[in-house]
């Protein structure tokens, strides 16, 4: 008879548990990097924001052009 209440061995972790561990590790690493290099982190965040804004603007222009062609 087996005991279902025993914790899983590391090699028996589910995909979800392994993914959760990887995400937690990545978050911890990111927080440490931001603490060590706040100016670089701010520059990266600003660049990423500008890239997303530029992509959104470009998409909106493309969609506007499609609407103009249909009308």
Residue, then its C-alpha position, 0 to 999 in steps of 0.5 A: x500500500x502506498x502513502x499518497x501524502x508523501x511529498x514528490x521527489x524532485x525528479x517527480x515534480x509536475x511540469x507546472x511545479x517545474x515551471x513555477x520554480x523557474x519563474x520564481x527563480x527568474x523573478x528573484x534574479x530580475x529583482x536582484x539585477x534591478x537592485x544592483x543596476x537601477x539606472x540600466x533597468x530603468x533604461x531597459x524599461x523605457x526602451x521596451x515601453x518605447x518599442x511597444x508604443x511604436x509597435x502599437x502606433x504602427x499597427x494602428x496606422x496599418x489598420x487605418x490604411x486598411x479602413x481607408x481602402x475599404x471606404 
